[in-house]
Amino acid sequence: MTDALVRAQGLLQQAGRVLFITGAGLSADSGLPTYRGLGGLYNGLTEEGIPIEAALSGSMLRQRPELCWRYLAQLGRACAAARPNAAHQAITDFGVSHPGSWVLTQNIDGFHRQAGFPPERLIEIHGQLEPL
């Protein structure tokens, strides 16, 4: 382990409160695409020739719900076929042993919940694909 990692581990162990902020990059090792970058969902256009962020928007849900739901279903299938990875488990292990820790995630995959992070300290700001 590098000196920086040892120092970070020591600081985390001493902290009274820790907030983990996670996004698509954390679930990339689970096989889910990120939103931007190499292979990202937002890099190209849908079959209809529109950016995916437009297809998944609230306005598209109102105007053309079938199109919005088609791409949400694709995301749902990708999430259902994947599982939490070692990073989700490491955050959960820390969270279980440190009651002052929280997770704020942009992810809708539900992997923090599946890994066992305490739900009362989990904030999924974009919601989740699975019912609670």
N, C-alpha and C positions, 0 to 999 in steps of 0.2 A: 504494500500500500504506500502511495506517495505521501510526502510530508503534508501536502495540502489536504489530502483526504483524511489523514489522521487528525489534523487540526479541525477540519469540518466535523468529523465524527465527535470529537471532544466538545465542540461548541454546541452541537445538537443535543448531546447527552446532558449538558448543563442548563440548557434553555428551559425556562418555565413554560413557554408557549412557542409553538412552531406552526406556521401556516405553509402548507405545500400548495403551490398553484400549478396545476397541470393542464396540458392541452394535447393536441393530436400527436405530437412527437413522442409522448410517453407510450401511446398505444401502437406506435409503428412496429415495435418488436413483436407485437401480437399479430401482425400481418395486416393491420388496417392502414389505409392510405392517409397521409397527412393532407392538409388542405392546400398548401403551396409547397413549391420545391419539386425535386425530382419525383415524378409519379404522382404529384398532388392532384386532388380532386378539382381544385380551382384553376388549374393550368390551362384547361381547354374548354371546349364547348360541348354541350349535350348533343344528342342526335338531332334535336330541333334547331341547333345552331345558336343556342343562348348559353351564357355563362352559368355554371352550376349554382353559383350563389343566387342568381336570379330565379332559377328553377326551384330553389329551396326557400325562397322568400315568402313572407306573409302576403305580399301583394299577389304573387303567383298562386298561392293557396286560395285566395279569394277569386282570382280571375280564371284560373285553369287548375282546379284542385286535382284532377286526374294526373296531370303532368307532375305536380309537386309530390303527390303520393307515390308515383312511380319511382322517383329518385330517393325518396325517404325509404321505400321498401328495399331498394338496392343497398342502402346503408345498413338497414336492419338485417338483411341477409349476411352481409359482411361481418357485422358484429356477432350474429348468432353463431357463425362458423369459427369465431376466434375466442380466445380465452385470455384472462389476465396474465401478464408476464412477470418476470422477477422484480421489475421496478414497482409494479402495483403491490406485490407481496412485501417488498421491503418497506414501503410506505405504510402498509397495513400493520406489519410487525411493530414498527415504531409507534404508530398510532395506538395500538392496543396497550403497549407498555408505557405510553406517555399521554395521560388524559388531557393534557393541555395542548394537544396537537389537533389540527384541523386540515381538511382538504377542501380547496376551492377548485373545481374543475370545469373546463369548457366542454369536456367530452360527454357525449350522450351514450357511450357504449356500455355503461354500467359496471365497468371492470373494477372500480374501487369498491363497490358494494359486493360484487362477486368474490373479491379477494378477502372480504370480511372487515373492511374499515368500518368503525362504528358509525352507523347512519345518522346519529344525532350530531355528529361533527363533520358531516359531508355536505357540501354545498355544490349542487350540480346546476350551474347558472343557465345552461341551455336546456335543462330538462333531461329526460332519459327516454330511451326507446322502449324499455320494458316497463310494465306496470310495477308499482312498488310492492 
